[in-house]
Amino acid sequence: MLAQEIKIRGEPTADPQKCRFVLDGEVLSRGSLTFDAKSDTANAPLAEKLLNLSYIAQVNIAGQVVTLTGDNIESWP
């Protein structure tokens, strides 16, 4: 099986703790889901991997947008 290339564009938000990432395809087809350290991520491998990063406090997934909330970060690289 060949790996599929996914294009991702990062977009800063008015809140310096948040950054939006827009993918070229849908991640979630309906509604939105929000995860934090207390969430059950057993069926959400993307959220689980992102929350394993020490500087991520929350993950929101809606359509083709993934918004990450940092844990007291000064700015997004």
N, CA, C and O atoms as a Tripos MOL2 file, in Angstrom:
@<TRIPOS>MOLECULE
protein
  308   307    77     0     0
PROTEIN
NO_CHARGES

@<TRIPOS>ATOM
      1 N           0.8390   -1.1820    0.0000 N.3       1 MET1
      2 CA          0.0000    0.0000    0.0000 C.3       1 MET1
      3 C           0.8840    1.2450    0.0000 C.2       1 MET1
      4 O           1.8080    1.3520    0.8060 O.2       1 MET1
      5 N           0.6090    2.1600   -0.8790 N.am      2 LEU2
      6 CA          1.3650    3.4020   -0.9690 C.3       2 LEU2
      7 C           0.8240    4.4230    0.0210 C.2       2 LEU2
      8 O          -0.3810    4.5030    0.2580 O.2       2 LEU2
      9 N           1.7320    5.1990    0.5920 N.am      3 ALA3
     10 CA          1.3250    6.2620    1.5050 C.3       3 ALA3
     11 C           0.7010    7.4000    0.7010 C.2       3 ALA3
     12 O           1.2040    7.7690   -0.3600 O.2       3 ALA3
     13 N          -0.3830    7.9430    1.2070 N.am      4 GLN4
     14 CA         -1.0640    9.0450    0.5420 C.3       4 GLN4
     15 C          -0.5280   10.3630    1.0800 C.2       4 GLN4
     16 O          -0.4000   10.5370    2.2920 O.2       4 GLN4
     17 N          -0.2160   11.2860    0.1890 N.am      5 GLU5
     18 CA          0.2650   12.5970    0.6030 C.3       5 GLU5
     19 C          -0.9060   13.4430    1.0650 C.2       5 GLU5
     20 O          -1.9390   13.5080    0.4000 O.2       5 GLU5
     21 N          -0.7410   14.0870    2.2050 N.am      6 ILE6
     22 CA         -1.7660   14.9690    2.7430 C.3       6 ILE6
     23 C          -1.1710   16.3610    2.8700 C.2       6 ILE6
     24 O          -0.1070   16.5340    3.4650 O.2       6 ILE6
     25 N          -1.8470   17.3430    2.3180 N.am      7 LYS7
     26 CA         -1.3760   18.7210    2.4250 C.3       7 LYS7
     27 C          -2.0450   19.3710    3.6350 C.2       7 LYS7
     28 O          -3.2530   19.2540    3.8380 O.2       7 LYS7
     29 N          -1.2240   20.0590    4.4360 N.am      8 ILE8
     30 CA         -1.7040   20.7160    5.6480 C.3       8 ILE8
     31 C          -1.2080   22.1580    5.6440 C.2       8 ILE8
     32 O          -0.0350   22.4250    5.3850 O.2       8 ILE8
     33 N          -2.1210   23.0820    5.9360 N.am      9 ARG9
     34 CA         -1.7800   24.5010    6.0100 C.3       9 ARG9
     35 C          -2.0590   24.9900    7.4300 C.2       9 ARG9
     36 O          -3.1840   24.8590    7.9130 O.2       9 ARG9
     37 N          -1.0720   25.5400    8.0960 N.am     10 GLY10
     38 CA         -1.2460   26.1000    9.4370 C.3      10 GLY10
     39 C          -1.7210   27.5330    9.3490 C.2      10 GLY10
     40 O          -1.2550   28.2980    8.5040 O.2      10 GLY10
     41 N          -2.6520   27.8990   10.2220 N.am     11 GLU11
     42 CA         -3.1830   29.2620   10.2510 C.3      11 GLU11
     43 C          -3.2150   29.7520   11.6940 C.2      11 GLU11
     44 O          -3.8530   29.1190   12.5350 O.2      11 GLU11
     45 N          -2.5540   30.8480   11.9990 N.am     12 PRO12
     46 CA         -2.6410   31.3920   13.3520 C.3      12 PRO12
     47 C          -4.0580   31.8870   13.6320 C.2      12 PRO12
     48 O          -4.8180   32.1600   12.7030 O.2      12 PRO12
     49 N          -4.4050   32.0000   14.8920 N.am     13 THR13
     50 CA         -5.7120   32.5220   15.2930 C.3      13 THR13
     51 C          -5.5010   33.7460   16.1740 C.2      13 THR13
     52 O          -4.3670   34.0790   16.5170 O.2      13 THR13
     53 N          -6.5790   34.4080   16.5380 N.am     14 ALA14
     54 CA         -6.4980   35.5720   17.4240 C.3      14 ALA14
     55 C          -5.9990   35.1720   18.8120 C.2      14 ALA14
     56 O          -5.4010   35.9830   19.5190 O.2      14 ALA14
     57 N          -6.2450   33.9330   19.1930 N.am     15 ASP15
     58 CA         -5.7780   33.4120   20.4800 C.3      15 ASP15
     59 C          -4.3830   32.8270   20.2740 C.2      15 ASP15
     60 O          -4.2360   31.8500   19.5400 O.2      15 ASP15
     61 N          -3.3570   33.3990   20.9050 N.am     16 PRO16
     62 CA         -1.9900   32.9100   20.6850 C.3      16 PRO16
     63 C          -1.7540   31.4760   21.1530 C.2      16 PRO16
     64 O          -0.7510   30.8660   20.7810 O.2      16 PRO16
     65 N          -2.6560   30.9310   21.9580 N.am     17 GLN17
     66 CA         -2.5130   29.5500   22.4140 C.3      17 GLN17
     67 C          -3.0740   28.5500   21.4040 C.2      17 GLN17
     68 O          -2.8730   27.3440   21.5520 O.2      17 GLN17
     69 N          -3.7820   29.0440   20.3690 N.am     18 LYS18
     70 CA         -4.4170   28.1530   19.3980 C.3      18 LYS18
     71 C          -3.8330   28.3320   18.0040 C.2      18 LYS18
     72 O          -3.4230   29.4250   17.6130 O.2      18 LYS18
     73 N          -3.8070   27.2360   17.2740 N.am     19 CYS19
     74 CA         -3.4090   27.2730   15.8690 C.3      19 CYS19
     75 C          -4.2970   26.3000   15.1060 C.2      19 CYS19
     76 O          -4.5150   25.1670   15.5350 O.2      19 CYS19
     77 N          -4.8030   26.7580   13.9750 N.am     20 ARG20
     78 CA         -5.6600   25.9260   13.1180 C.3      20 ARG20
     79 C          -4.7990   25.2760   12.0510 C.2      20 ARG20
     80 O          -3.8910   25.8970   11.4980 O.2      20 ARG20
     81 N          -5.0960   24.0200   11.7710 N.am     21 PHE21
     82 CA         -4.4350   23.3080   10.6970 C.3      21 PHE21
     83 C          -5.5200   22.8150    9.7410 C.2      21 PHE21
     84 O          -6.3970   22.0430   10.1300 O.2      21 PHE21
     85 N          -5.4530   23.2640    8.4950 N.am     22 VAL22
     86 CA         -6.4540   22.9210    7.4950 C.3      22 VAL22
     87 C          -5.8540   21.8750    6.5640 C.2      22 VAL22
     88 O          -4.8100   22.1000    5.9520 O.2      22 VAL22
     89 N          -6.5250   20.7280    6.4640 N.am     23 LEU23
     90 CA         -6.0610   19.6350    5.6150 C.3      23 LEU23
     91 C          -6.7890   19.6860    4.2840 C.2      23 LEU23
     92 O          -7.8450   20.3080    4.1650 O.2      23 LEU23
     93 N          -6.2210   19.0290    3.2860 N.am     24 ASP24
     94 CA         -6.8690   19.0390    1.9740 C.3      24 ASP24
     95 C          -7.9710   17.9880    1.8580 C.2      24 ASP24
     96 O          -8.5490   17.8260    0.7830 O.2      24 ASP24
     97 N          -8.2650   17.2880    2.9190 N.am     25 GLY25
     98 CA         -9.3560   16.3160    2.9580 C.3      25 GLY25
     99 C          -9.9920   16.3000    4.3380 C.2      25 GLY25
    100 O          -9.4030   16.7670    5.3130 O.2      25 GLY25
    101 N         -11.1850   15.7630    4.4070 N.am     26 GLU26
    102 CA        -11.8980   15.7210    5.6860 C.3      26 GLU26
    103 C         -11.2580   14.7470    6.6680 C.2      26 GLU26
    104 O         -10.8090   13.6610    6.3010 O.2      26 GLU26
    105 N         -11.2330   15.1670    7.9100 N.am     27 VAL27
    106 CA        -10.7980   14.3070    9.0040 C.3      27 VAL27
    107 C         -12.0350   13.7410    9.6980 C.2      27 VAL27
    108 O         -12.0380   12.5960   10.1510 O.2      27 VAL27
    109 N         -13.0750   14.5520    9.7750 N.am     28 LEU28
    110 CA        -14.3220   14.1760   10.4310 C.3      28 LEU28
    111 C         -15.4740   14.6260    9.5360 C.2      28 LEU28
    112 O         -15.5610   15.8030    9.1850 O.2      28 LEU28
    113 N         -16.3580   13.6990    9.1630 N.am     29 SER29
    114 CA        -17.4000   14.0260    8.1930 C.3      29 SER29
    115 C         -18.5840   14.8020    8.7630 C.2      29 SER29
    116 O         -19.2340   15.5490    8.0320 O.2      29 SER29
    117 N         -18.8790   14.6420   10.0630 N.am     30 ARG30
    118 CA        -20.0220   15.3650   10.6500 C.3      30 ARG30
    119 C         -19.6630   15.8820   12.0300 C.2      30 ARG30
    120 O         -18.9720   15.2130   12.7980 O.2      30 ARG30
    121 N         -20.1340   17.0660   12.3330 N.am     31 GLY31
    122 CA        -19.9700   17.6200   13.6630 C.3      31 GLY31
    123 C         -18.5270   17.9490   13.9980 C.2      31 GLY31
    124 O         -17.6850   18.1370   13.1190 O.2      31 GLY31
    125 N         -18.2660   18.0140   15.3050 N.am     32 SER32
    126 CA        -16.9080   18.2750   15.7740 C.3      32 SER32
    127 C         -16.6780   17.4860   17.0580 C.2      32 SER32
    128 O         -17.6170   17.1360   17.7730 O.2      32 SER32
    129 N         -15.4250   17.2210   17.3250 N.am     33 LEU33
    130 CA        -15.0270   16.5070   18.5310 C.3      33 LEU33
    131 C         -13.9010   17.2720   19.1960 C.2      33 LEU33
    132 O         -13.0180   17.8010   18.5200 O.2      33 LEU33
    133 N         -13.9280   17.3330   20.5200 N.am     34 THR34
    134 CA        -12.8820   17.9950   21.2850 C.3      34 THR34
    135 C         -12.3160   17.0090   22.2910 C.2      34 THR34
    136 O         -13.0550   16.2970   22.9710 O.2      34 THR34
    137 N         -10.9930   16.9790   22.3730 N.am     35 PHE35
    138 CA        -10.2960   16.0630   23.2660 C.3      35 PHE35
    139 C          -9.2970   16.8380   24.1180 C.2      35 PHE35
    140 O          -8.6900   17.8050   23.6580 O.2      35 PHE35
    141 N          -9.1370   16.3990   25.3720 N.am     36 ASP36
    142 CA         -8.0770   16.9220   26.2220 C.3      36 ASP36
    143 C          -7.4480   15.7460   26.9560 C.2      36 ASP36
    144 O          -7.7470   14.5940   26.6400 O.2      36 ASP36
    145 N          -6.5980   16.0080   27.9140 N.am     37 ALA37
    146 CA         -5.8610   14.9490   28.6000 C.3      37 ALA37
    147 C          -6.7770   13.9420   29.2980 C.2      37 ALA37
    148 O          -6.3850   12.7910   29.4910 O.2      37 ALA37
    149 N          -7.9750   14.3490   29.6740 N.am     38 LYS38
    150 CA         -8.9090   13.4660   30.3760 C.3      38 LYS38
    151 C          -9.8230   12.6760   29.4420 C.2      38 LYS38
    152 O         -10.5840   11.8190   29.8900 O.2      38 LYS38
    153 N          -9.7450   12.9650   28.1540 N.am     39 SER39
    154 CA        -10.6390   12.3320   27.1730 C.3      39 SER39
    155 C         -10.2270   10.9050   26.8570 C.2      39 SER39
    156 O          -9.0510   10.5480   26.9310 O.2      39 SER39
    157 N         -11.2170   10.0980   26.5030 N.am     40 ASP40
    158 CA        -10.9650    8.7530   26.0070 C.3      40 ASP40
    159 C         -10.6380    8.8710   24.5230 C.2      40 ASP40
    160 O         -11.5050    9.2190   23.7200 O.2      40 ASP40
    161 N          -9.4000    8.5850   24.1590 N.am     41 THR41
    162 CA         -8.9670    8.7210   22.7690 C.3      41 THR41
    163 C          -8.7530    7.3560   22.1100 C.2      41 THR41
    164 O          -8.0730    7.2620   21.0890 O.2      41 THR41
    165 N          -9.3290    6.3040   22.6880 N.am     42 ALA42
    166 CA         -9.1350    4.9490   22.1500 C.3      42 ALA42
    167 C          -9.5590    4.8460   20.6860 C.2      42 ALA42
    168 O          -8.9370    4.1140   19.9160 O.2      42 ALA42
    169 N         -10.5960    5.5600   20.2980 N.am     43 ASN43
    170 CA        -11.0810    5.5180   18.9100 C.3      43 ASN43
    171 C         -10.6930    6.7670   18.1240 C.2      43 ASN43
    172 O         -11.2630    7.0420   17.0680 O.2      43 ASN43
    173 N          -9.7290    7.5170   18.6360 N.am     44 ALA44
    174 CA         -9.2930    8.7550   17.9860 C.3      44 ALA44
    175 C          -7.7610    8.8040   17.9720 C.2      44 ALA44
    176 O          -7.1600    9.5560   18.7380 O.2      44 ALA44
    177 N          -7.1310    8.0090   17.1070 N.am     45 PRO45
    178 CA         -5.6660    7.9290   17.1190 C.3      45 PRO45
    179 C          -4.9620    9.2550   16.8290 C.2      45 PRO45
    180 O          -3.8840    9.5000   17.3710 O.2      45 PRO45
    181 N          -5.5420   10.1170   15.9890 N.am     46 LEU46
    182 CA         -4.9180   11.4110   15.7220 C.3      46 LEU46
    183 C          -4.8810   12.2520   16.9900 C.2      46 LEU46
    184 O          -3.8360   12.7970   17.3460 O.2      46 LEU46
    185 N          -6.0120   12.3600   17.6710 N.am     47 ALA47
    186 CA         -6.0720   13.1290   18.9170 C.3      47 ALA47
    187 C          -5.1280   12.5380   19.9580 C.2      47 ALA47
    188 O          -4.4510   13.2780   20.6710 O.2      47 ALA47
    189 N          -5.0790   11.2290   20.0470 N.am     48 GLU48
    190 CA         -4.2040   10.5700   21.0220 C.3      48 GLU48
    191 C          -2.7410   10.9350   20.7770 C.2      48 GLU48
    192 O          -2.0200   11.2750   21.7150 O.2      48 GLU48
    193 N          -2.3050   10.8670   19.5250 N.am     49 LYS49
    194 CA         -0.9080   11.1850   19.1990 C.3      49 LYS49
    195 C          -0.5990   12.6580   19.4630 C.2      49 LYS49
    196 O           0.4690   12.9870   19.9790 O.2      49 LYS49
    197 N          -1.5260   13.5380   19.1120 N.am     50 LEU50
    198 CA         -1.2840   14.9610   19.3410 C.3      50 LEU50
    199 C          -1.2430   15.2920   20.8260 C.2      50 LEU50
    200 O          -0.4180   16.0990   21.2550 O.2      50 LEU50
    201 N          -2.1220   14.6820   21.6170 N.am     51 LEU51
    202 CA         -2.1360   14.9490   23.0600 C.3      51 LEU51
    203 C          -0.9300   14.3540   23.7740 C.2      51 LEU51
    204 O          -0.6330   14.7380   24.9060 O.2      51 LEU51
    205 N          -0.2370   13.4300   23.1360 N.am     52 ASN52
    206 CA          0.9980   12.8930   23.7130 C.3      52 ASN52
    207 C           2.1460   13.8870   23.6250 C.2      52 ASN52
    208 O           3.1750   13.6990   24.2750 O.2      52 ASN52
    209 N           1.9860   14.9480   22.8260 N.am     53 LEU53
    210 CA          2.9950   16.0050   22.7600 C.3      53 LEU53
    211 C           2.8440   16.8730   24.0010 C.2      53 LEU53
    212 O           1.7360   17.2980   24.3260 O.2      53 LEU53
    213 N           3.9280   17.1370   24.6880 N.am     54 SER54
    214 CA          3.8670   17.8270   25.9860 C.3      54 SER54
    215 C           3.2810   19.2370   25.9110 C.2      54 SER54
    216 O           2.7890   19.7420   26.9200 O.2      54 SER54
    217 N           3.3180   19.8700   24.7700 N.am     55 TYR55
    218 CA          2.8600   21.2510   24.6530 C.3      55 TYR55
    219 C           1.4340   21.3870   24.1190 C.2      55 TYR55
    220 O           0.9850   22.5060   23.8690 O.2      55 TYR55
    221 N           0.7120   20.2800   23.9380 N.am     56 ILE56
    222 CA         -0.6720   20.3240   23.4540 C.3      56 ILE56
    223 C          -1.6290   20.0210   24.6060 C.2      56 ILE56
    224 O          -1.5170   18.9860   25.2630 O.2      56 ILE56
    225 N          -2.5780   20.9420   24.8450 N.am     57 ALA57
    226 CA         -3.5490   20.7720   25.9250 C.3      57 ALA57
    227 C          -4.9050   20.2930   25.4110 C.2      57 ALA57
    228 O          -5.6420   19.6220   26.1330 O.2      57 ALA57
    229 N          -5.2360   20.6390   24.1570 N.am     58 GLN58
    230 CA         -6.5630   20.2930   23.6320 C.3      58 GLN58
    231 C          -6.4950   20.1500   22.1140 C.2      58 GLN58
    232 O          -5.7260   20.8340   21.4380 O.2      58 GLN58
    233 N          -7.3250   19.2400   21.5980 N.am     59 VAL59
    234 CA         -7.4350   19.0080   20.1630 C.3      59 VAL59
    235 C          -8.9100   19.0920   19.7900 C.2      59 VAL59
    236 O          -9.7490   18.4230   20.3930 O.2      59 VAL59
    237 N          -9.2260   19.9230   18.7860 N.am     60 ASN60
    238 CA        -10.5900   20.0040   18.2630 C.3      60 ASN60
    239 C         -10.5380   19.6230   16.7960 C.2      60 ASN60
    240 O          -9.7310   20.1540   16.0330 O.2      60 ASN60
    241 N         -11.4100   18.6960   16.4040 N.am     61 ILE61
    242 CA        -11.4530   18.2260   15.0210 C.3      61 ILE61
    243 C         -12.8440   18.4970   14.4680 C.2      61 ILE61
    244 O         -13.8450   18.1030   15.0660 O.2      61 ILE61
    245 N         -12.9020   19.1740   13.3190 N.am     62 ALA62
    246 CA        -14.1770   19.4870   12.6680 C.3      62 ALA62
    247 C         -13.9470   19.5500   11.1680 C.2      62 ALA62
    248 O         -13.1990   20.4020   10.6890 O.2      62 ALA62
    249 N         -14.5790   18.6630   10.4300 N.am     63 GLY63
    250 CA        -14.4230   18.6630    8.9770 C.3      63 GLY63
    251 C         -12.9810   18.4330    8.5710 C.2      63 GLY63
    252 O         -12.4010   17.3870    8.8640 O.2      63 GLY63
    253 N         -12.4080   19.4120    7.8950 N.am     64 GLN64
    254 CA        -11.0200   19.2970    7.4640 C.3      64 GLN64
    255 C         -10.0930   20.1920    8.2930 C.2      64 GLN64
    256 O          -8.9700   20.4820    7.8800 O.2      64 GLN64
    257 N         -10.5700   20.6280    9.4640 N.am     65 VAL65
    258 CA         -9.7920   21.5200   10.3220 C.3      65 VAL65
    259 C          -9.4830   20.8390   11.6600 C.2      65 VAL65
    260 O         -10.3610   20.2750   12.3130 O.2      65 VAL65
    261 N          -8.2100   20.9130   12.0390 N.am     66 VAL66
    262 CA         -7.7680   20.4480   13.3530 C.3      66 VAL66
    263 C          -7.2050   21.6700   14.0650 C.2      66 VAL66
    264 O          -6.2420   22.2780   13.5990 O.2      66 VAL66
    265 N          -7.8070   22.0260   15.1960 N.am     67 THR67
    266 CA         -7.3430   23.1720   15.9700 C.3      67 THR67
    267 C          -6.6730   22.6480   17.2310 C.2      67 THR67
    268 O          -7.2520   21.8680   17.9870 O.2      67 THR67
    269 N          -5.4460   23.0940   17.4370 N.am     68 LEU68
    270 CA         -4.6850   22.6870   18.6050 C.3      68 LEU68
    271 C          -4.5870   23.8430   19.5790 C.2      68 LEU68
    272 O          -4.3320   24.9820   19.1850 O.2      68 LEU68
    273 N          -4.7910   23.5440   20.8590 N.am     69 THR69
    274 CA         -4.6060   24.5300   21.9120 C.3      69 THR69
    275 C          -3.3460   24.1620   22.6580 C.2      69 THR69
    276 O          -3.2060   23.0440   23.1550 O.2      69 THR69
    277 N          -2.4290   25.1100   22.7330 N.am     70 GLY70
    278 CA         -1.1660   24.8580   23.4090 C.3      70 GLY70
    279 C          -1.3000   24.9390   24.9160 C.2      70 GLY70
    280 O          -2.2600   25.4940   25.4500 O.2      70 GLY70
    281 N          -0.3210   24.3770   25.5790 N.am     71 ASP71
    282 CA         -0.2500   24.4110   27.0320 C.3      71 ASP71
    283 C           0.7810   25.4570   27.4340 C.2      71 ASP71
    284 O           1.9430   25.1350   27.6820 O.2      71 ASP71
    285 N           0.3400   26.7280   27.4960 N.am     72 ASN72
    286 CA          1.2000   27.8470   27.8610 C.3      72 ASN72
    287 C           2.3930   28.0140   26.9340 C.2      72 ASN72
    288 O           3.5200   28.1970   27.3930 O.2      72 ASN72
    289 N           2.1480   27.9520   25.6250 N.am     73 ILE73
    290 CA          3.2180   28.1980   24.6760 C.3      73 ILE73
    291 C           3.2560   29.6780   24.3320 C.2      73 ILE73
    292 O           2.2260   30.3510   24.3740 O.2      73 ILE73
    293 N           4.4250   30.1890   23.9940 N.am     74 GLU74
    294 CA          4.5520   31.6080   23.6760 C.3      74 GLU74
    295 C           4.0850   31.9120   22.2560 C.2      74 GLU74
    296 O           3.4470   32.9370   22.0150 O.2      74 GLU74
    297 N           4.4030   31.0210   21.3160 N.am     75 SER75
    298 CA          3.9510   31.2010   19.9500 C.3      75 SER75
    299 C           4.1100   29.8890   19.2090 C.2      75 SER75
    300 O           4.8680   29.0130   19.6250 O.2      75 SER75
    301 N           3.3870   29.7620   18.1090 N.am     76 TRP76
    302 CA          3.4920   28.5650   17.2820 C.3      76 TRP76
    303 C           4.6230   28.7660   16.2880 C.2      76 TRP76
    304 O           4.6990   29.8070   15.6350 O.2      76 TRP76
    305 N           5.5010   27.7790   16.1680 N.am     77 PRO77
    306 CA          6.6030   27.9140   15.1950 C.3      77 PRO77
    307 C           6.0990   27.9230   13.7680 C.2      77 PRO77
    308 O           6.8940   28.0290   12.8340 O.2      77 PRO77
@<TRIPOS>BOND
     1     1     2 1
     2     2     3 1
     3     3     4 2
     4     3     5 am
     5     5     6 1
     6     6     7 1
     7     7     8 2
     8     7     9 am
     9     9    10 1
    10    10    11 1
    11    11    12 2
    12    11    13 am
    13    13    14 1
    14    14    15 1
    15    15    16 2
    16    15    17 am
    17    17    18 1
    18    18    19 1
    19    19    20 2
    20    19    21 am
    21    21    22 1
    22    22    23 1
    23    23    24 2
    24    23    25 am
    25    25    26 1
    26    26    27 1
    27    27    28 2
    28    27    29 am
    29    29    30 1
    30    30    31 1
    31    31    32 2
    32    31    33 am
    33    33    34 1
    34    34    35 1
    35    35    36 2
    36    35    37 am
    37    37    38 1
    38    38    39 1
    39    39    40 2
    40    39    41 am
    41    41    42 1
    42    42    43 1
    43    43    44 2
    44    43    45 am
    45    45    46 1
    46    46    47 1
    47    47    48 2
    48    47    49 am
    49    49    50 1
    50    50    51 1
    51    51    52 2
    52    51    53 am
    53    53    54 1
    54    54    55 1
    55    55    56 2
    56    55    57 am
    57    57    58 1
    58    58    59 1
    59    59    60 2
    60    59    61 am
    61    61    62 1
    62    62    63 1
    63    63    64 2
    64    63    65 am
    65    65    66 1
    66    66    67 1
    67    67    68 2
    68    67    69 am
    69    69    70 1
    70    70    71 1
    71    71    72 2
    72    71    73 am
    73    73    74 1
    74    74    75 1
    75    75    76 2
    76    75    77 am
    77    77    78 1
    78    78    79 1
    79    79    80 2
    80    79    81 am
    81    81    82 1
    82    82    83 1
    83    83    84 2
    84    83    85 am
    85    85    86 1
    86    86    87 1
    87    87    88 2
    88    87    89 am
    89    89    90 1
    90    90    91 1
    91    91    92 2
    92    91    93 am
    93    93    94 1
    94    94    95 1
    95    95    96 2
    96    95    97 am
    97    97    98 1
    98    98    99 1
    99    99   100 2
   100    99   101 am
   101   101   102 1
   102   102   103 1
   103   103   104 2
   104   103   105 am
   105   105   106 1
   106   106   107 1
   107   107   108 2
   108   107   109 am
   109   109   110 1
   110   110   111 1
   111   111   112 2
   112   111   113 am
   113   113   114 1
   114   114   115 1
   115   115   116 2
   116   115   117 am
   117   117   118 1
   118   118   119 1
   119   119   120 2
   120   119   121 am
   121   121   122 1
   122   122   123 1
   123   123   124 2
   124   123   125 am
   125   125   126 1
   126   126   127 1
   127   127   128 2
   128   127   129 am
   129   129   130 1
   130   130   131 1
   131   131   132 2
   132   131   133 am
   133   133   134 1
   134   134   135 1
   135   135   136 2
   136   135   137 am
   137   137   138 1
   138   138   139 1
   139   139   140 2
   140   139   141 am
   141   141   142 1
   142   142   143 1
   143   143   144 2
   144   143   145 am
   145   145   146 1
   146   146   147 1
   147   147   148 2
   148   147   149 am
   149   149   150 1
   150   150   151 1
   151   151   152 2
   152   151   153 am
   153   153   154 1
   154   154   155 1
   155   155   156 2
   156   155   157 am
   157   157   158 1
   158   158   159 1
   159   159   160 2
   160   159   161 am
   161   161   162 1
   162   162   163 1
   163   163   164 2
   164   163   165 am
   165   165   166 1
   166   166   167 1
   167   167   168 2
   168   167   169 am
   169   169   170 1
   170   170   171 1
   171   171   172 2
   172   171   173 am
   173   173   174 1
   174   174   175 1
   175   175   176 2
   176   175   177 am
   177   177   178 1
   178   178   179 1
   179   179   180 2
   180   179   181 am
   181   181   182 1
   182   182   183 1
   183   183   184 2
   184   183   185 am
   185   185   186 1
   186   186   187 1
   187   187   188 2
   188   187   189 am
   189   189   190 1
   190   190   191 1
   191   191   192 2
   192   191   193 am
   193   193   194 1
   194   194   195 1
   195   195   196 2
   196   195   197 am
   197   197   198 1
   198   198   199 1
   199   199   200 2
   200   199   201 am
   201   201   202 1
   202   202   203 1
   203   203   204 2
   204   203   205 am
   205   205   206 1
   206   206   207 1
   207   207   208 2
   208   207   209 am
   209   209   210 1
   210   210   211 1
   211   211   212 2
   212   211   213 am
   213   213   214 1
   214   214   215 1
   215   215   216 2
   216   215   217 am
   217   217   218 1
   218   218   219 1
   219   219   220 2
   220   219   221 am
   221   221   222 1
   222   222   223 1
   223   223   224 2
   224   223   225 am
   225   225   226 1
   226   226   227 1
   227   227   228 2
   228   227   229 am
   229   229   230 1
   230   230   231 1
   231   231   232 2
   232   231   233 am
   233   233   234 1
   234   234   235 1
   235   235   236 2
   236   235   237 am
   237   237   238 1
   238   238   239 1
   239   239   240 2
   240   239   241 am
   241   241   242 1
   242   242   243 1
   243   243   244 2
   244   243   245 am
   245   245   246 1
   246   246   247 1
   247   247   248 2
   248   247   249 am
   249   249   250 1
   250   250   251 1
   251   251   252 2
   252   251   253 am
   253   253   254 1
   254   254   255 1
   255   255   256 2
   256   255   257 am
   257   257   258 1
   258   258   259 1
   259   259   260 2
   260   259   261 am
   261   261   262 1
   262   262   263 1
   263   263   264 2
   264   263   265 am
   265   265   266 1
   266   266   267 1
   267   267   268 2
   268   267   269 am
   269   269   270 1
   270   270   271 1
   271   271   272 2
   272   271   273 am
   273   273   274 1
   274   274   275 1
   275   275   276 2
   276   275   277 am
   277   277   278 1
   278   278   279 1
   279   279   280 2
   280   279   281 am
   281   281   282 1
   282   282   283 1
   283   283   284 2
   284   283   285 am
   285   285   286 1
   286   286   287 1
   287   287   288 2
   288   287   289 am
   289   289   290 1
   290   290   291 1
   291   291   292 2
   292   291   293 am
   293   293   294 1
   294   294   295 1
   295   295   296 2
   296   295   297 am
   297   297   298 1
   298   298   299 1
   299   299   300 2
   300   299   301 am
   301   301   302 1
   302   302   303 1
   303   303   304 2
   304   303   305 am
   305   305   306 1
   306   306   307 1
   307   307   308 2
@<TRIPOS>SUBSTRUCTURE
     1 MET1         2 RESIDUE 1 A MET
     2 LEU2         6 RESIDUE 1 A LEU
     3 ALA3        10 RESIDUE 1 A ALA
     4 GLN4        14 RESIDUE 1 A GLN
     5 GLU5        18 RESIDUE 1 A GLU
     6 ILE6        22 RESIDUE 1 A ILE
     7 LYS7        26 RESIDUE 1 A LYS
     8 ILE8        30 RESIDUE 1 A ILE
     9 ARG9        34 RESIDUE 1 A ARG
    10 GLY10       38 RESIDUE 1 A GLY
    11 GLU11       42 RESIDUE 1 A GLU
    12 PRO12       46 RESIDUE 1 A PRO
    13 THR13       50 RESIDUE 1 A THR
    14 ALA14       54 RESIDUE 1 A ALA
    15 ASP15       58 RESIDUE 1 A ASP
    16 PRO16       62 RESIDUE 1 A PRO
    17 GLN17       66 RESIDUE 1 A GLN
    18 LYS18       70 RESIDUE 1 A LYS
    19 CYS19       74 RESIDUE 1 A CYS
    20 ARG20       78 RESIDUE 1 A ARG
    21 PHE21       82 RESIDUE 1 A PHE
    22 VAL22       86 RESIDUE 1 A VAL
    23 LEU23       90 RESIDUE 1 A LEU
    24 ASP24       94 RESIDUE 1 A ASP
    25 GLY25       98 RESIDUE 1 A GLY
    26 GLU26      102 RESIDUE 1 A GLU
    27 VAL27      106 RESIDUE 1 A VAL
    28 LEU28      110 RESIDUE 1 A LEU
    29 SER29      114 RESIDUE 1 A SER
    30 ARG30      118 RESIDUE 1 A ARG
    31 GLY31      122 RESIDUE 1 A GLY
    32 SER32      126 RESIDUE 1 A SER
    33 LEU33      130 RESIDUE 1 A LEU
    34 THR34      134 RESIDUE 1 A THR
    35 PHE35      138 RESIDUE 1 A PHE
    36 ASP36      142 RESIDUE 1 A ASP
    37 ALA37      146 RESIDUE 1 A ALA
    38 LYS38      150 RESIDUE 1 A LYS
    39 SER39      154 RESIDUE 1 A SER
    40 ASP40      158 RESIDUE 1 A ASP
    41 THR41      162 RESIDUE 1 A THR
    42 ALA42      166 RESIDUE 1 A ALA
    43 ASN43      170 RESIDUE 1 A ASN
    44 ALA44      174 RESIDUE 1 A ALA
    45 PRO45      178 RESIDUE 1 A PRO
    46 LEU46      182 RESIDUE 1 A LEU
    47 ALA47      186 RESIDUE 1 A ALA
    48 GLU48      190 RESIDUE 1 A GLU
    49 LYS49      194 RESIDUE 1 A LYS
    50 LEU50      198 RESIDUE 1 A LEU
    51 LEU51      202 RESIDUE 1 A LEU
    52 ASN52      206 RESIDUE 1 A ASN
    53 LEU53      210 RESIDUE 1 A LEU
    54 SER54      214 RESIDUE 1 A SER
    55 TYR55      218 RESIDUE 1 A TYR
    56 ILE56      222 RESIDUE 1 A ILE
    57 ALA57      226 RESIDUE 1 A ALA
    58 GLN58      230 RESIDUE 1 A GLN
    59 VAL59      234 RESIDUE 1 A VAL
    60 ASN60      238 RESIDUE 1 A ASN
    61 ILE61      242 RESIDUE 1 A ILE
    62 ALA62      246 RESIDUE 1 A ALA
    63 GLY63      250 RESIDUE 1 A GLY
    64 GLN64      254 RESIDUE 1 A GLN
    65 VAL65      258 RESIDUE 1 A VAL
    66 VAL66      262 RESIDUE 1 A VAL
    67 THR67      266 RESIDUE 1 A THR
    68 LEU68      270 RESIDUE 1 A LEU
    69 THR69      274 RESIDUE 1 A THR
    70 GLY70      278 RESIDUE 1 A GLY
    71 ASP71      282 RESIDUE 1 A ASP
    72 ASN72      286 RESIDUE 1 A ASN
    73 ILE73      290 RESIDUE 1 A ILE
    74 GLU74      294 RESIDUE 1 A GLU
    75 SER75      298 RESIDUE 1 A SER
    76 TRP76      302 RESIDUE 1 A TRP
    77 PRO77      306 RESIDUE 1 A PRO
